[in-house]
Amino acid sequence: MLGKFGPRRKTQEMIYEVGLHLGTTWHKCDFQCHTPRDRAWSGSPDLPGGEDAAELARRAWAEEFIRAAEAARLQAVAISDHHDICLSAYALEAAARLQSNVLVFPAVEITCSDNAQCIVIFDPSATVDTQKLALGAAGNILMAPASDAKTCDILPARETVSGFVEAVQSEQHLRDTSVILPHFSMEEDHKTLNEQGHHPRFANLPIDGVYIERAYSSLDLTTVEKIRGKIHDWGKRRRAMLATGDNRTADWSRLGVNDCWIKLGEHSIEALRQALLADEARIAFEPPTCPTEYLVELRVKSSLTGPAAVTIVFNDGFNAIIGGRGSGKSAFLEYLRFGLGRTDKDFNAKLDPEQSREAKLISETLAGDGYVEVVLEREGVRETWRRVLSNSEIITVTVGERTLELTTSAARERFRSRAFRQKGLSSTMNDPATASDQITNIAAAEEIDQRRSIDRDIENTQRSVGAALINLVALWKSRVDLRQTTEKVEDLRARIAALTKRLEEEGLSAAALRTIEESPKYGRAGEYIATVGSQAEHASAQLGELEAIAVTAEAAAYEGAADFEEVRELQEAVVEAKSMLTSSLSSARAALELLATKQNDAKGRFAAKRDAFMLTYTAAVEEQSKHSNFVDEVARLNTELQTAEASQAKARSAGQTHVHAERNYRDALESLDGLIERRRAILKAAADKVAGRSSNMLKARLKKDRMPAQYRAALYKLFEGSGTQSVEESCTDWIRAILEADESKGWAKLRQRFLDLYEAKIMAGSPPEASDGLLSSLQAIIFNGARQLTDRQRKRIYQSLADPVVAGIVAAVPNDAINMSYVDDGRPIDFKMASPGQQASALLELLLKQSAGTLIIDQPEDDLDNRVIMRIVELLRTSKSTRQLIFTTHNANIVVNGDADKIVALKSPEPSSMPNNNAPRVQLDCDGAIETPAVSATITSIMEGGREAFDLRSRKYRFDLYS
């Protein structure tokens, strides 16, 4: 099997540096494999032993078997010849010689006197004498000599299955080094215990598993329920099952043919026994699923761990950190939370370390050269995160040769996880300011990616609404400007016309009059030519920006993509599109260059004409000196007219620029409202799942925000500096009345009223002093007209009506949440009214039934009573197959019955009269799976009070320790 860090050799007891044991890992297995010594073997010559050449042939066959197992992707096998143990030793030696990752177990198949078969699987360290002892316990089995080509004639043993199991259980050495699996396939199958009349003996068999010689999927429901203890005539005890191939041919056609995976933490019979006792989590008949994102390793250097860093490797399933009081379990979890950007201080920057034990731990022990490194895997990509106290705002992430710096919030988005400090589950309701968010985050944990995405979209759209409002205001102002400039142009033209008429009446020559009348025309023509030049220059700049936008995708950059016809066709379309874009842009560039040339030419030619006209105009003015006052006034008015007409043209152009402002604003608001509804739908869907995922201990519903903080904040801005009393209370009543009157459209109507009022202010020219009409409209809106404001207050509120304030009102959104209730004896009560234990047990069950990234909890049992623990234990076994769990705990049920895949035991501090300040105060004792001997001994000592205490409790409860 490939380990997390590449190929490794498996031995009977895996030896690792403390902290680096991998815990349990999945192995595809077949525990019924035969050899040429079996009398039913076919397809290859016999393999007698004794002579050197014969022994070489046996060793060669064993190597061929190991390679065949590897080819079948098997990682654990048992040699189980009928009434024979001879060739299993050769397979063990071959696996070691080839440095294979295949775990080999010795085994023997026995036919008992009641015509049912068993497989006895031995520890790899079991001697031949030990295996013969098992054959002797079956009775009447005379083994063939080791040098014979075939085993003995197969006759039923003396003992029944029940008698054989009892004989093995009564012999401690056999009991400790072997596991018996009776055959329990379908009733019609060969030599199975699953036959009529066998149910009393099967019900009372003190065994933990059976084997089947067929695919698990082919079993009928009745057979499965017999094995699982669901049909009480066949026993109430749940048994595991292993599917085997029963291969007896040299072509290996049945080697691993019936899929079966088993989780093992050691190459030992104890590992197999532990797997049988936790088969829900440790045995699978389909390729097992594993989390795609999980923590791989934690490295900590702190004043607690001493001068050298401490490293812990995590399993991708259930990890338990154990140790006595004061051993540092919580410290390691807090370091892990720090490395992931998930400490309490990361969520609350104002948290005073002196007021938080966890924050104080980080600030005091990671000072100086301390650091936390977390290695994690995300969809097959391994990353190393490093965080130090001196730059705690940043987490440095290394991915291969690439390094990037992330804020803690960005890091939390990058790797999904949930982390709870000690008593964190029972304290979610302690702070009313955060309780709603905490409950919502737990209930909708699986929707976190959707929620983050839509929250980001809402924030972006709020900015878009603000930008759209500014463009809308620009449109209004352009309309005001156009109205005012049009009025001025019309006024100037009327005045010029009146003066011109008077000049004509007073004798101004017709020629001179025509010359003076033509003056504005030359001004307008010049303005037009200049405008074309300006617009051509602007269009050329915009074209340059367009030329930077290109379709650059190349199929060749996507290895193998061009093998598909659709991709090749699309690549041709890309090439054609690029060609057309290039051609179109070139044509546009050429058109603009031609326009610029013609504009320049027109500008030059027109300048000559205007210069000539000005000579005539000057002469006409000088000729009529007696009318100089009128002529000067006409000239002045013509100059003003040119300026006014230019302003009019700019206002008209501005109106054209913002012509879509009203539609864009409307679209932005509709988009914002739509996103709010989508977020509500996501939260509602999450709430609907809560009851089923908490065994109906919880009920949840979408809770619409009845008093949105953004609504209040936006309205408060209106009253700044107005001297209005009780603003917060009045605004709260105002919002409540609006939403109660029309929950779905109330705020939308209010923001439209403010928009209309703001438009009226702009269209009135934004006078510093509002008209009575504007002030009356304002009074009708504020507090729904329920409270009379003073003139001063209304005027100051009017002055506050500006882009930022109005944008805040129109872009404000509610923050909906999930509301939960606890079901107490069938009666739902508010979640905050449930006891801390009830809250914690319900939330933990909910969390364990979700698939929402790594779950980290410090001592969950502190909030749970013993009645709840066993239900949580059952959930642990199933949850760990879909998400990584990392717990610290003092509770043996959580570790042992929860079947932790990896246990890390910390040393309890030794009292000393001469403490060494440089010595580490937190140290690893041992680590591994439950079946790892050192770990098993530590669990017994720390969590059970020692073997003697456990045995005493067993006798007090009248439990047979081995039944």
Secondary structure, DSSP 8 states (H G I E B T S, - for coil): -EETTEE----SS----TT-----EEEEEEEEE--TTSTT-BSS-----SSHHHHHHHHHHHHHHHHHHHHTT-SEEEE--BT--STHHHHHHHHHHTT-S-EEEEEEEEE-TTS-EEEEEE-TT--HHHHHHHHHHH-S-----TTSSS-------SS-HHHHHHHHHHSHHHHHHEEEEEB---TTSTT-S-STT-HHHHHT---SEEEESS-GGGS-HHHHHHHTT-SGGG-SS--EEEE---B-BTT-TTTT-S--EEEESSSSHHHHHHHHHTHHHHEESS-----SEEEEEEEEESTTT-SS-EEEE--SSEEEEE-STTSSHHHHHHHHHHHTT-SHHHH-TT--GGG-HHHHHHHHHS-TT-EEEEEEEETTEEEEEEE-GGGTTEEEEEETTEEEEEEHHHHHHHS-EEEE-TT-GGGTTS-HHHHHHHHHHHHTGGGHHHHHHHHHHHHHHHHHHHHHHHHHHHHHHHHHHHHHHHHHHHHHHHHHHHHHHHHHHTT--HHHHHHHHHHHHHHHHHHHHHHHHHHHHHHHHHHHHHHH------GGGSTTGGGSHHHHHHHHHHHHHHHHHHHHHHHHHHHHHHHHHHHHHHHHHHHHHHHHHHHHHHHHHHHTGGGHHHHHHHHHHHHHHHHHHHHHHHHHHHHHHTTTHHHHHHHHHHHHHHHHHHHHHHHHHHHHHHTGGGTTSEEEEEE--SS-HHHHHHHHHHTTTS--SSHHHHHHHHHHHHHHH-TTTHHHHHHHHHHHHHHHHHHTT--SS--HHHHHHHHHHGGGG-S---HHHHHHHHHH-SHHHHHHHHH-----EEEEEEEETTEEEEGGGS-HHHHHHHHHHHHHT---SEEEEE-GGGG--HHHHHHHHHHHHHHTTTS-EEEE-S-HIIIIITT-SEEEEE------SS--TTS-SS-EEEEE-TTSHHHHHHHHHHHHS-HHHHHHHHHHTT--TT-
